[in-house]
Amino acid sequence: MKTKLLFALITAFSVNVSAQTLGEFKPKETKFGLGKAKDATKIYISNFAINYQIYNEKQKFKQGGRMLGGGYRGDAKAEASVGLTGLSENDVQQITDKLYNDFLSQIKAKGLQIVSADEAGKTEVYEEYVKMQGGKVSLAQFPGTMTTAPTGYEWFVKKLKQDGKTKSGGFLGNASFLYPKLSKALGDAVIADVNIYVMFVEDKTAFQGGGASIKIKTNLRIADTEAIVMSDNDSFVRLKGQNSVTAINSTVNFAYGKMGLGATTSYSGQLSKPLEINDVIEDTKVTSFARGGADFVGTSNLYVTYFTPEDRTSETAKIIKVDNKKYIEGVYAGAKKFLDFHAEAFFSALK
């Protein structure tokens, strides 16, 4: 459940290969003023991150107490965890690098000049920001997830915390609010922001049912708008059964120019439903259920009756071995479909 367990989960290696298939692809886009960007000649890639979920754990707590009809029931706590093994850091970095090179090829095919991080770093927008280097896996950014940026790629963050987690900057931590000003500072460059989440745990129905009950199922996919629900073991004040909720959304965004406080042109590419990646990991359900013991009678000393119901805990863990070659091929195909579609939708509006 801690970081070292995440490292252990990514060290194994397997070798079988078979074909993968993608589920229904339903992209969605929000765009404004695309025609105004037709004269753009350069582009700055402000962010390019691919996030791979490899581990998840959840907990649920049901407090006991007096029962209807008499007696007491004890507390109950359920915990469930599931992790992938068979993937190395090099495996996921390989996917990220390949996607990035594909993206660069699309940019060059449009004849756009790529603005370097060194040039962007000279602008007022990134004053006092921290330059980051790609090519390394981070386990700190999102719970149970390996976050990668391309090898050789550089970008800026507002802050790098001691645990390795970064803060992007911008209003309420949303870097997109910086892009109109950044575009203008770079001579009306297109600003590109790519952020893709590869998830394998379904969270929507995990806590359905009464009592201390958890049901987790697997589904490898490019995520749409959803959240990572994970046992909150790092809170300053830890509560029984507490889980953190981290909002995520796979996006391919572009901004161009400045008009008032906003961009002259904006494009946000997303998914209206997850893009499933089939035939890569086994369909698995992980369940955990606990029910506190009941004491209907108690023990009396003539003055008072003491009830001592038993507190109970259920813990279930599952490790899923992944064929790394199937994973690389399937995830690359899904992420490429998503990225290529939205990149082409935006670039097609340029001259």
CORUR-V201444 format. One record per pair of residues at least 24 apart in sequence whose ideal C-beta (glycine too) atoms are under 10 Angstrom apart, sorted by the first residue. I is the first residue (numbers start at 1). J is the second residue. D is the distance in Angstrom with one decimal. If there is no record, write none. Layout:
BEGIN
i;j;d
I;J;D
I;J;D
END
This chain:
BEGIN
i;j;d
1;55;8.2
1;57;5.5
1;79;9.0
1;81;6.6
1;83;9.5
1;144;9.3
1;230;9.6
1;231;6.9
1;233;6.6
1;317;9.3
2;233;7.6
2;234;9.5
3;139;5.6
3;140;8.0
3;163;9.0
3;164;9.5
4;139;9.7
5;55;7.1
5;57;9.4
5;81;9.0
5;83;7.5
5;144;9.8
6;54;6.6
6;55;5.5
6;83;7.9
6;137;10.0
6;139;5.2
6;143;9.7
6;144;6.9
6;145;8.8
6;146;7.8
7;89;9.0
7;137;9.7
7;139;7.5
7;146;10.0
8;55;9.8
8;83;8.7
8;85;8.0
8;319;9.8
9;54;5.6
9;55;5.7
9;83;4.6
9;84;6.2
9;85;5.2
9;86;8.9
9;87;7.8
9;144;9.3
9;146;9.6
9;319;7.5
9;320;9.7
9;322;9.9
10;52;9.3
10;54;6.2
10;55;9.1
10;83;9.3
10;84;8.0
10;85;7.6
10;86;8.6
10;87;5.2
10;88;5.8
10;89;6.1
10;90;9.6
10;91;8.2
10;92;8.1
10;137;8.1
10;139;9.1
10;146;6.9
10;322;10.0
10;324;9.9
11;85;7.8
11;86;9.3
11;87;8.8
11;88;6.8
11;89;9.0
12;84;9.4
12;85;4.5
12;86;4.9
12;87;7.8
12;88;8.1
12;319;9.3
12;321;7.1
12;322;8.5
12;324;8.6
13;85;9.4
13;86;6.5
13;87;8.5
13;88;6.4
13;90;9.8
13;91;8.6
13;322;10.0
13;323;9.9
13;324;6.2
13;325;9.9
14;85;8.7
14;86;4.6
14;87;9.2
14;321;6.3
14;322;6.9
14;323;5.1
14;324;5.9
14;325;8.0
14;326;8.9
14;327;9.4
15;86;9.5
15;323;7.3
15;324;7.8
15;325;6.8
15;326;10.0
16;323;4.8
16;324;9.4
16;325;7.3
16;326;7.1
17;323;7.0
17;324;9.7
17;325;4.8
17;326;6.2
17;328;9.8
17;329;7.7
18;279;6.6
18;280;9.2
18;323;7.8
18;325;9.1
18;326;6.2
18;329;9.2
18;330;9.9
19;278;9.7
19;279;6.8
19;326;8.5
19;329;8.1
19;330;9.0
20;220;9.2
20;277;6.2
20;278;6.2
20;279;4.8
20;280;5.5
20;323;10.0
20;326;6.1
20;327;8.8
20;328;9.9
20;329;5.9
20;330;3.6
20;331;8.8
20;332;9.6
20;333;6.6
20;334;8.5
21;276;8.8
21;277;8.2
21;278;4.7
21;279;5.9
21;280;9.6
21;330;8.4
21;333;8.9
22;221;9.5
22;222;9.0
22;275;6.3
22;276;6.9
22;277;6.2
22;278;7.1
22;279;9.8
22;330;7.9
22;333;6.2
22;334;5.5
22;337;6.5
22;338;9.8
23;219;9.4
23;220;9.9
23;221;7.5
23;222;9.5
23;273;8.5
23;274;7.7
23;275;6.1
23;276;3.1
23;277;7.5
23;278;6.4
23;334;8.6
24;272;10.0
24;273;7.0
24;274;9.5
24;275;7.8
24;276;7.7
25;222;9.2
25;271;8.1
25;272;9.8
25;273;9.0
25;275;5.6
25;276;9.5
25;334;8.7
25;337;6.0
25;338;7.7
25;341;7.6
26;224;8.7
26;271;6.4
26;272;4.5
26;273;4.9
26;274;9.0
26;275;7.9
27;224;9.8
27;252;9.3
27;269;6.5
27;270;7.2
27;271;6.0
27;272;7.1
27;273;9.6
27;275;8.7
27;337;8.9
27;338;7.1
27;341;5.4
27;342;6.6
27;345;8.1
28;224;8.7
28;225;9.9
28;268;8.9
28;269;7.8
28;270;5.3
28;271;6.6
28;272;4.3
28;273;9.1
28;342;9.7
29;252;9.0
29;267;6.7
29;268;6.6
29;269;5.1
29;270;7.2
29;272;9.8
29;341;9.0
29;342;6.8
29;345;6.2
29;346;8.7
30;253;9.4
30;266;7.7
30;267;7.5
30;268;4.5
30;269;8.4
30;270;7.8
31;254;9.0
31;265;8.2
31;266;6.9
31;267;4.7
31;268;7.4
31;269;8.7
31;345;8.0
31;346;7.9
31;349;8.4
32;255;9.8
32;259;9.9
32;262;8.6
32;263;7.8
32;264;8.6
32;265;6.7
32;266;4.9
32;267;7.8
32;268;9.2
33;256;8.2
33;257;8.1
33;259;8.2
33;262;9.7
33;263;7.9
33;264;5.6
33;265;4.4
33;266;7.1
33;267;9.2
33;349;9.6
34;254;9.1
34;256;8.9
34;265;5.9
34;266;8.8
34;267;6.6
34;345;8.9
34;346;7.3
34;348;8.9
34;349;4.0
34;350;8.6
35;265;8.1
35;349;6.6
35;350;9.8
36;256;7.2
36;257;6.5
36;259;8.8
36;263;9.4
36;264;4.9
36;265;5.0
36;349;9.3
37;183;9.7
37;188;8.7
37;190;6.6
37;254;7.9
37;255;9.1
37;256;4.1
37;257;7.0
37;263;9.3
37;264;7.3
37;265;4.0
37;266;9.4
37;267;8.5
37;346;8.1
37;347;9.8
37;349;6.4
37;350;6.3
37;351;9.5
38;256;9.7
38;265;9.2
38;349;6.4
38;350;5.6
38;351;5.1
39;188;8.2
39;256;9.6
39;257;10.0
39;350;8.2
39;351;6.7
40;110;8.9
40;112;6.9
40;113;9.8
40;183;9.2
40;188;6.7
40;189;7.3
40;190;5.0
40;254;9.5
40;256;5.7
40;257;8.5
40;265;8.3
40;347;9.6
40;349;9.4
40;350;5.8
40;351;8.3
41;110;9.8
41;111;7.9
41;112;6.6
41;113;6.2
41;187;8.5
41;188;8.2
41;189;8.2
41;190;9.0
41;350;9.2
41;351;9.2
42;107;9.6
42;111;9.9
42;112;5.8
42;113;4.1
42;114;7.1
42;115;5.5
42;119;9.7
42;183;10.0
42;186;7.2
42;187;7.1
42;188;8.2
42;189;4.5
42;190;7.1
43;104;10.0
43;107;5.8
43;110;8.5
43;112;4.7
43;113;7.4
43;114;6.0
43;115;6.7
43;183;9.9
43;186;9.2
43;189;5.9
43;190;4.2
43;191;7.6
43;192;5.8
43;254;8.4
43;256;9.0
43;347;9.4
43;350;9.7
44;113;9.8
44;114;7.5
44;115;3.9
44;116;8.3
44;117;8.3
44;119;8.0
44;120;5.5
44;123;9.7
44;155;9.5
44;179;9.3
44;182;7.2
44;183;8.0
44;185;9.8
44;186;5.7
44;189;4.9
44;190;7.3
44;191;5.6
44;192;7.1
44;193;9.9
45;100;8.5
45;103;7.8
45;104;8.5
45;107;8.3
45;114;7.2
45;115;8.3
45;116;10.0
45;117;8.8
45;120;9.4
45;150;9.2
45;153;7.4
45;154;9.5
45;155;7.4
45;190;9.4
45;191;8.2
45;192;4.8
45;193;7.9
45;194;7.5
46;115;9.7
46;117;9.3
46;120;7.6
46;125;9.7
46;126;9.5
46;155;6.3
46;156;7.6
46;168;9.2
46;175;6.7
46;176;9.1
46;178;8.0
46;179;7.0
46;182;7.0
46;183;9.8
46;189;9.9
46;191;5.3
46;192;6.7
46;193;5.4
46;194;9.3
46;253;9.2
46;255;9.0
47;132;9.9
47;149;8.3
47;153;9.7
47;155;5.8
47;156;9.1
47;157;9.1
47;168;7.5
47;175;6.7
47;176;9.6
47;191;9.2
47;192;8.0
47;193;4.6
47;194;6.6
47;195;6.3
47;251;9.7
47;253;8.8
48;96;8.0
48;99;8.2
48;100;5.8
48;103;7.2
48;104;9.8
48;134;7.7
48;148;9.3
48;149;6.0
48;150;5.9
48;153;6.1
48;155;7.3
48;192;7.8
48;193;8.1
48;194;4.7
48;195;8.1
48;196;9.1
48;339;9.7
49;96;8.2
49;134;9.0
49;138;9.3
49;141;8.0
49;142;9.9
49;147;5.9
49;148;7.0
49;149;5.6
49;150;9.2
49;153;9.8
49;155;8.7
49;166;9.8
49;193;9.1
49;194;7.1
49;195;5.2
49;196;7.4
49;197;9.2
50;92;7.4
50;93;9.2
50;95;6.6
50;96;4.5
50;97;9.6
50;99;6.5
50;100;8.7
50;146;9.0
50;147;7.7
50;148;5.4
50;149;8.1
50;150;8.7
50;194;8.1
50;195;8.2
50;196;5.0
50;197;8.1
50;198;6.9
50;222;9.9
50;250;9.5
50;331;8.6
50;332;9.9
50;335;6.6
50;339;9.4
51;92;9.4
51;96;9.7
51;138;9.4
51;141;7.1
51;142;5.8
51;145;5.1
51;146;7.2
51;147;4.9
51;148;7.7
51;195;7.5
51;196;6.9
51;197;4.8
51;198;6.7
51;199;8.5
51;223;8.8
51;228;9.4
51;248;7.5
51;250;8.9
52;84;8.9
52;87;7.7
52;89;10.0
52;91;9.0
52;92;4.9
52;93;9.9
52;95;8.0
52;96;8.8
52;137;8.7
52;142;9.7
52;144;9.8
52;145;6.3
52;146;4.6
52;147;7.8
52;148;7.3
52;196;9.4
52;197;8.3
52;198;4.8
52;199;8.7
52;200;8.8
52;327;9.0
52;331;7.5
53;83;9.7
53;84;8.2
53;142;7.9
53;143;8.8
53;144;5.8
53;145;4.9
53;146;8.1
53;197;7.3
53;198;6.5
53;199;4.7
53;200;5.5
53;201;6.4
53;220;9.1
53;221;9.9
53;223;8.6
53;228;7.2
53;230;9.8
53;248;9.4
54;82;9.8
54;83;6.3
54;84;4.7
54;85;8.5
54;86;9.9
54;87;6.5
54;92;8.6
54;139;8.9
54;144;6.5
54;145;6.9
54;146;5.9
54;198;9.5
54;200;7.8
54;201;9.8
54;320;9.9
54;322;9.0
55;81;7.3
55;82;7.4
55;83;4.1
55;84;7.2
55;85;9.7
55;139;9.3
55;143;8.4
55;144;4.0
55;145;8.0
55;146;9.3
55;200;9.5
55;201;8.7
55;230;8.8
55;319;9.6
56;80;8.6
56;81;6.8
56;82;5.8
56;83;7.6
56;84;9.7
56;143;7.8
56;144;4.9
56;145;9.1
56;199;9.0
56;200;8.1
56;201;4.3
56;202;9.7
56;203;8.1
56;206;9.2
56;216;7.0
56;218;9.7
56;228;7.5
56;229;7.9
56;230;6.1
56;231;8.7
56;286;9.3
57;81;3.7
57;82;7.8
57;83;8.5
57;143;8.9
57;144;7.4
57;201;9.6
57;214;9.6
57;216;9.1
57;229;9.8
57;230;6.4
57;231;4.6
57;233;8.5
57;243;9.0
57;286;9.9
57;315;9.8
57;317;8.3
58;82;9.3
58;201;8.9
58;203;8.2
58;206;5.9
58;207;7.7
58;214;5.3
58;215;9.6
58;216;6.7
58;229;6.2
58;230;7.0
58;231;5.9
58;241;9.2
58;243;5.8
58;286;9.3
58;288;8.4
59;212;8.6
59;214;7.5
59;230;9.5
59;231;4.9
59;232;8.5
59;233;9.1
59;240;7.9
59;241;5.2
59;242;7.4
59;243;6.5
59;288;8.7
59;313;9.7
59;315;9.3
60;206;8.6
60;207;6.0
60;209;9.5
60;211;8.3
60;212;4.9
60;213;6.6
60;214;5.4
60;231;9.9
60;240;9.3
60;241;5.1
60;242;9.7
60;243;8.1
60;288;8.1
60;289;9.3
60;290;8.5
60;314;9.7
61;212;6.2
61;239;8.0
61;240;4.0
61;241;2.7
61;242;8.0
61;290;9.2
61;313;9.6
62;210;8.0
62;211;5.1
62;212;4.3
62;213;8.5
62;240;9.5
62;241;7.8
62;290;7.5
62;291;7.9
62;292;7.0
62;312;9.8
63;212;9.6
63;240;8.0
63;241;8.9
63;292;8.6
63;311;9.9
64;291;9.5
64;292;4.3
64;293;8.6
64;294;8.8
64;295;9.7
64;307;9.8
64;309;6.0
64;310;9.3
64;311;7.2
64;312;9.4
65;292;9.2
65;307;10.0
65;309;9.2
66;307;8.5
67;292;10.0
67;294;6.7
67;295;9.2
67;296;7.9
67;307;9.7
67;309;9.0
69;296;8.4
70;296;6.5
70;297;9.0
70;298;9.1
70;307;9.6
71;294;5.9
71;295;5.7
71;296;3.8
71;297;7.2
71;298;7.2
71;305;10.0
71;307;6.6
71;309;7.7
72;292;8.9
72;293;9.5
72;294;7.4
72;295;5.4
72;296;8.5
72;298;7.7
72;306;9.7
72;307;4.0
72;308;8.3
72;309;4.8
73;291;8.0
73;292;4.7
73;293;7.1
73;294;4.9
73;295;7.8
73;296;9.5
73;307;9.2
73;309;5.3
73;310;9.2
73;311;9.7
73;312;9.9
74;290;9.7
74;291;8.8
74;292;3.4
74;293;4.9
74;294;7.6
74;295;7.8
74;307;9.4
74;308;8.5
74;309;3.7
74;310;4.8
74;311;4.3
74;312;6.4
75;212;8.5
75;240;7.8
75;241;9.8
75;290;8.9
75;292;5.3
75;293;9.6
75;309;8.4
75;310;9.2
75;311;4.4
75;312;7.7
75;313;8.8
76;211;6.2
76;212;4.0
76;213;9.1
76;241;9.6
76;289;8.5
76;290;4.0
76;291;5.3
76;292;4.3
76;293;8.9
76;310;9.7
76;311;7.3
76;312;5.4
76;313;7.5
76;314;7.8
77;212;5.6
77;240;6.4
77;241;6.4
77;288;9.3
77;290;5.8
77;292;9.1
77;311;7.8
77;312;7.6
77;313;4.7
77;314;7.5
77;315;8.8
78;207;9.6
78;211;8.0
78;212;4.0
78;213;6.1
78;214;5.0
78;215;9.9
78;241;8.3
78;287;8.8
78;288;4.2
78;289;5.8
78;290;4.7
78;291;9.4
78;312;9.3
78;313;7.5
78;314;4.8
78;315;7.9
78;316;8.0
79;212;9.0
79;214;7.4
79;231;7.3
79;241;9.1
79;288;5.9
79;290;8.7
79;313;7.2
79;314;7.0
79;315;4.7
79;316;7.2
79;317;8.4
80;206;8.1
80;213;9.6
80;214;4.4
80;215;7.9
80;216;5.4
80;231;9.4
80;286;5.0
80;287;6.9
80;288;4.1
80;289;9.4
80;314;8.4
80;315;7.7
80;316;4.8
80;317;7.6
80;318;8.2
81;144;9.2
81;201;9.9
81;214;9.7
81;216;8.4
81;230;9.8
81;231;8.1
81;286;7.6
81;288;8.9
81;315;8.1
81;316;7.4
81;317;4.7
81;318;7.3
81;319;9.1
82;144;9.5
82;200;8.3
82;201;6.3
82;216;5.8
82;217;9.2
82;218;7.0
82;284;6.9
82;285;9.5
82;286;5.0
82;316;8.8
82;317;7.4
82;318;4.7
82;319;7.6
82;320;6.7
83;144;8.0
83;200;9.6
83;201;9.7
83;317;8.0
83;318;7.7
83;319;5.5
83;320;7.2
84;144;9.8
84;200;6.6
84;201;9.7
84;218;9.1
84;220;9.3
84;281;7.0
84;319;7.8
84;320;5.4
84;321;8.0
84;322;5.0
84;324;9.9
84;327;8.2
85;319;5.4
85;320;7.1
85;321;5.5
85;322;6.8
85;324;9.9
86;281;9.3
86;319;9.6
86;320;8.3
86;321;5.0
86;322;3.8
86;323;6.5
86;324;5.3
86;325;9.7
86;326;9.4
86;327;7.5
87;146;8.2
87;321;9.9
87;322;5.8
87;323;9.7
87;324;5.5
87;327;6.2
87;328;8.8
87;331;9.9
88;137;9.4
88;324;7.0
89;136;8.2
89;137;4.4
89;139;9.7
89;146;7.1
89;148;8.2
90;137;9.1
90;324;9.3
91;146;9.7
91;322;9.2
91;324;5.0
91;325;8.7
91;327;6.9
91;328;5.8
91;331;9.4
92;137;6.7
92;146;5.5
92;147;9.3
92;148;5.6
92;198;8.4
92;324;9.5
92;327;8.6
92;328;8.3
92;331;8.2
93;134;8.9
93;135;6.8
93;136;8.1
93;137;6.6
93;146;9.0
93;148;5.5
93;149;9.3
93;150;8.4
93;151;6.7
94;148;9.6
94;151;9.4
94;324;9.6
94;328;6.3
94;332;8.4
95;148;8.0
95;196;9.9
95;198;8.4
95;327;8.5
95;328;5.8
95;329;9.3
95;330;9.8
95;331;5.6
95;332;5.0
95;333;10.0
95;335;7.0
95;336;9.3
96;134;8.0
96;135;9.0
96;137;9.3
96;146;9.8
96;147;9.5
96;148;4.3
96;149;7.0
96;150;5.6
96;151;8.0
96;153;9.1
96;196;9.1
96;331;10.0
96;332;9.4
96;335;8.8
97;134;8.6
97;135;8.1
97;148;8.5
97;149;9.6
97;150;5.3
97;151;5.2
97;152;8.4
97;153;8.9
98;150;9.2
98;328;8.8
98;332;6.0
98;335;9.3
98;336;8.1
99;148;9.8
99;150;7.9
99;194;8.2
99;196;7.8
99;331;9.4
99;332;6.9
99;335;5.6
99;336;6.2
99;338;9.6
99;339;6.1
99;340;9.3
100;134;8.3
100;148;9.7
100;149;8.4
100;150;3.7
100;151;8.3
100;152;8.8
100;153;6.5
100;194;8.4
100;339;9.4
101;150;7.8
101;151;9.8
102;332;9.2
102;335;9.6
102;336;6.2
102;339;7.2
102;340;7.1
102;343;8.8
103;150;8.9
103;192;8.0
103;194;6.9
103;252;9.1
103;336;9.4
103;339;6.3
103;340;8.5
103;343;6.3
104;150;9.0
104;153;9.7
106;339;8.8
106;340;7.3
106;343;5.1
106;344;7.0
106;346;9.7
106;347;6.3
107;190;9.0
107;192;8.1
107;343;8.2
107;347;7.7
109;344;9.9
109;347;8.0
110;190;9.7
110;343;9.5
110;344;9.8
110;346;9.7
110;347;5.0
110;348;9.0
110;350;5.8
110;351;8.5
111;350;8.8
111;351;8.6
112;189;8.8
112;190;7.1
112;192;9.8
112;347;8.2
112;350;7.7
113;189;8.4
114;189;9.3
114;192;9.6
115;182;9.8
115;186;5.5
115;187;8.6
115;189;5.3
115;190;9.2
115;191;9.2
116;154;7.9
117;153;8.1
117;154;3.7
117;155;6.2
117;156;7.0
118;154;8.0
119;185;9.9
119;186;7.1
119;187;9.8
119;189;9.3
120;154;9.0
120;155;8.5
120;156;6.9
120;182;7.2
120;185;8.3
120;186;6.5
120;189;8.7
120;191;9.3
121;154;8.6
121;155;9.8
121;156;6.5
122;185;8.8
122;186;9.6
123;156;9.7
123;178;9.9
123;181;8.4
123;182;6.5
123;184;9.3
123;185;4.1
123;186;6.7
124;181;8.0
124;182;9.3
124;185;6.5
125;156;8.6
125;169;8.8
125;170;9.8
125;178;5.6
125;179;8.9
125;180;9.9
125;181;5.5
125;182;4.6
125;183;9.5
125;184;9.3
125;185;5.7
125;186;8.9
126;155;9.7
126;156;4.8
126;157;9.6
126;158;9.2
126;169;8.6
126;178;8.5
126;182;7.8
126;185;9.0
128;158;8.3
128;159;9.6
128;169;9.7
129;155;9.5
129;156;4.2
129;157;6.5
129;158;5.9
129;159;8.6
129;160;9.9
129;168;9.7
129;169;6.7
129;178;9.7
130;155;9.8
130;156;6.7
130;157;5.4
130;158;7.5
130;159;6.8
130;160;5.1
130;166;7.9
130;167;9.4
130;169;9.8
131;155;7.5
131;156;5.7
131;157;8.4
131;160;9.8
132;156;6.9
132;157;5.7
132;160;7.3
132;166;6.9
136;164;9.6
138;163;9.8
138;164;5.4
138;165;7.9
138;166;8.1
139;163;9.5
139;164;7.5
139;165;9.7
140;164;3.6
140;165;4.4
140;166;8.3
141;165;5.7
141;166;6.8
141;246;9.6
142;197;8.0
142;228;6.0
142;230;8.8
142;246;5.9
142;248;7.1
143;228;5.5
143;229;8.7
143;230;3.8
143;231;8.4
143;232;8.7
143;233;9.4
143;234;8.9
143;243;9.5
143;244;6.3
143;245;9.7
143;246;6.1
144;199;9.8
144;200;9.8
144;201;8.1
144;228;6.9
144;230;5.8
144;231;9.4
144;246;9.7
145;197;7.9
145;198;8.8
145;199;8.5
145;228;7.1
145;230;9.3
145;246;9.0
145;248;8.9
146;198;9.3
147;195;9.7
147;197;9.6
150;194;9.9
155;193;9.8
156;182;9.8
163;234;8.9
168;193;9.6
168;195;10.0
171;261;9.7
175;253;9.6
176;251;9.4
176;253;6.6
176;255;6.8
176;262;10.0
176;263;8.6
176;266;8.4
176;268;8.6
177;255;10.0
177;261;8.2
177;262;9.1
177;263;9.9
178;255;9.3
179;253;8.3
179;254;8.8
179;255;3.9
179;256;8.6
179;257;9.7
179;258;8.8
179;262;9.3
179;263;6.1
179;266;8.3
180;255;6.4
180;256;8.8
180;257;7.0
180;258;4.0
180;259;7.3
180;260;8.3
180;261;6.9
180;262;5.8
180;263;4.4
180;264;7.7
180;265;9.8
180;266;8.8
181;258;6.3
181;261;8.8
181;263;9.5
182;255;8.2
182;258;8.9
182;263;9.8
183;254;9.9
183;255;6.0
183;256;5.8
183;257;5.7
183;258;6.0
183;263;6.7
183;264;8.2
183;265;9.0
184;256;9.9
184;257;7.0
184;258;4.2
184;259;9.8
184;263;9.5
184;264;9.4
185;258;9.0
188;256;6.8
188;257;5.5
188;258;8.3
188;264;8.4
188;265;9.9
189;255;9.7
189;256;7.8
189;257;9.4
190;254;5.7
190;255;7.3
190;256;4.9
190;257;9.0
190;263;9.9
190;265;8.1
190;267;9.4
190;346;8.2
190;347;9.1
190;350;8.2
191;253;8.3
191;254;6.8
191;255;4.6
191;256;7.2
191;257;9.7
191;263;8.1
191;266;9.7
192;252;7.9
192;253;7.3
192;254;5.6
192;255;8.4
192;256;10.0
192;267;9.7
192;343;8.3
192;346;8.6
193;251;7.1
193;252;7.8
193;253;4.3
193;254;7.6
193;255;7.8
193;268;9.3
194;250;9.2
194;251;7.5
194;252;5.4
194;253;7.7
194;254;9.7
194;269;9.3
194;335;9.6
194;338;9.7
194;339;6.6
194;342;8.9
194;343;8.5
195;248;8.5
195;249;7.7
195;250;6.7
195;251;5.3
195;252;8.1
195;253;8.1
196;222;6.4
196;223;8.2
196;248;9.8
196;249;9.9
196;250;4.8
196;251;7.9
196;252;8.0
196;271;10.0
196;331;9.5
196;334;9.1
196;335;5.3
196;338;6.7
196;339;7.0
197;221;9.0
197;222;7.2
197;223;4.1
197;224;9.0
197;226;8.3
197;228;8.5
197;248;4.8
197;249;7.6
197;250;5.2
197;251;9.4
197;274;9.6
197;335;9.6
198;222;6.3
198;223;7.4
198;250;8.7
198;275;9.9
198;277;8.0
198;327;9.2
198;330;9.6
198;331;5.3
198;332;10.0
198;334;7.7
198;335;6.9
199;223;4.6
199;224;9.8
199;226;7.4
199;228;7.7
199;248;7.8
199;250;9.3
199;274;7.7
200;277;9.0
200;280;8.8
200;281;6.1
200;284;9.4
200;320;8.1
200;322;9.0
200;327;9.6
200;331;9.9
201;228;8.2
201;229;8.6
201;230;9.3
201;284;9.7
201;286;9.0
202;226;9.2
202;274;9.4
202;285;9.6
203;227;6.5
203;228;7.2
203;229;4.5
203;230;9.1
203;243;9.5
203;245;8.8
204;229;9.3
206;243;9.0
206;286;9.5
206;287;9.9
207;241;9.8
207;243;8.6
209;287;9.6
209;289;8.1
210;289;9.9
210;291;9.5
211;289;6.8
211;290;7.3
211;291;5.6
211;292;8.6
212;240;9.9
212;241;7.5
212;288;7.9
212;289;6.7
212;290;4.3
212;291;7.2
212;292;8.2
212;312;8.3
212;313;8.4
212;314;7.1
213;287;7.7
213;288;7.5
213;289;4.8
213;290;8.1
213;291;9.0
213;314;9.1
214;241;9.9
214;243;9.8
214;286;7.9
214;287;6.7
214;288;4.8
214;289;7.6
214;290;9.5
214;314;8.7
214;316;8.0
215;285;6.7
215;286;7.6
215;287;5.0
215;288;8.2
215;289;8.8
216;284;8.3
216;285;7.0
216;286;4.4
216;287;7.5
216;288;8.5
216;316;8.9
216;318;8.3
217;283;7.4
217;284;6.8
217;285;4.8
217;286;7.6
217;287;9.4
218;281;5.9
218;282;7.3
218;283;6.2
218;284;4.6
218;285;7.9
218;286;8.3
218;318;9.0
218;320;6.9
219;274;7.6
219;276;6.5
219;277;8.9
219;278;9.4
219;281;8.8
219;283;8.0
219;284;9.7
220;274;9.6
220;275;10.0
220;276;7.1
220;277;4.5
220;278;7.7
220;279;9.3
220;280;5.2
220;281;5.2
220;283;9.8
220;322;9.1
220;327;8.1
220;330;7.1
220;331;7.6
220;334;8.4
221;250;9.5
221;271;9.2
221;273;9.2
221;274;4.0
221;275;6.0
221;276;4.8
221;277;6.0
221;278;9.4
221;331;9.6
221;334;7.4
222;250;5.6
222;271;6.7
222;274;6.4
222;275;4.1
222;276;8.3
222;277;7.2
222;331;8.1
222;333;10.0
222;334;4.8
222;335;6.0
222;336;10.0
222;337;8.1
222;338;5.4
222;339;9.4
223;248;5.9
223;249;7.4
223;250;5.4
223;271;7.7
223;274;5.7
223;275;8.5
224;248;9.2
224;249;7.0
224;250;6.6
224;251;9.9
224;270;6.6
224;271;4.0
224;272;6.7
224;273;5.9
224;274;5.1
224;275;8.1
225;249;4.5
225;250;8.4
225;251;9.3
225;270;7.0
225;271;8.0
225;272;9.1
225;273;9.9
225;274;9.5
226;250;9.4
226;274;7.7
250;274;8.7
250;275;8.5
250;335;8.5
250;338;6.5
250;339;9.3
250;342;9.8
251;338;9.6
251;342;8.4
252;338;7.2
252;339;5.8
252;340;9.3
252;341;8.3
252;342;3.8
252;343;6.3
252;345;8.7
252;346;7.9
253;342;8.5
253;346;9.1
254;342;8.5
254;343;8.5
254;345;9.5
254;346;4.8
254;347;8.8
254;349;9.5
256;346;9.3
256;349;9.9
256;350;9.4
265;346;8.9
265;349;8.3
265;350;10.0
266;346;9.9
267;342;7.5
267;343;9.7
267;345;7.2
267;346;4.6
267;347;9.8
267;349;8.1
268;342;8.6
268;346;9.8
269;338;7.9
269;339;8.5
269;341;7.2
269;342;2.8
269;343;8.0
269;344;9.9
269;345;6.5
269;346;7.4
270;338;9.0
270;342;8.2
271;338;6.8
271;341;9.8
271;342;9.7
274;334;9.6
275;333;9.7
275;334;5.2
275;335;8.6
275;337;6.8
275;338;6.1
276;330;9.9
276;334;8.0
277;326;9.6
277;327;8.6
277;329;9.5
277;330;4.4
277;331;6.1
277;332;9.6
277;333;7.4
277;334;4.6
277;335;9.0
277;337;10.0
278;330;7.7
278;334;9.7
279;323;9.9
279;326;7.2
279;330;7.2
280;322;7.2
280;323;7.4
280;325;10.0
280;326;5.0
280;327;5.5
280;328;9.5
280;329;8.3
280;330;4.3
280;331;7.5
280;334;9.5
281;320;5.7
281;321;8.9
281;322;5.7
281;323;8.6
281;326;8.5
281;327;7.5
281;330;9.0
282;320;6.1
282;321;8.5
282;322;9.0
283;320;9.9
284;318;6.2
284;319;10.0
284;320;5.9
285;318;8.9
286;316;5.7
286;317;7.9
286;318;4.7
286;320;9.5
287;314;9.0
287;316;6.5
287;318;9.8
288;313;9.3
288;314;4.7
288;315;6.6
288;316;4.1
288;317;9.1
289;314;5.7
289;316;8.8
290;314;3.8
290;315;8.9
END
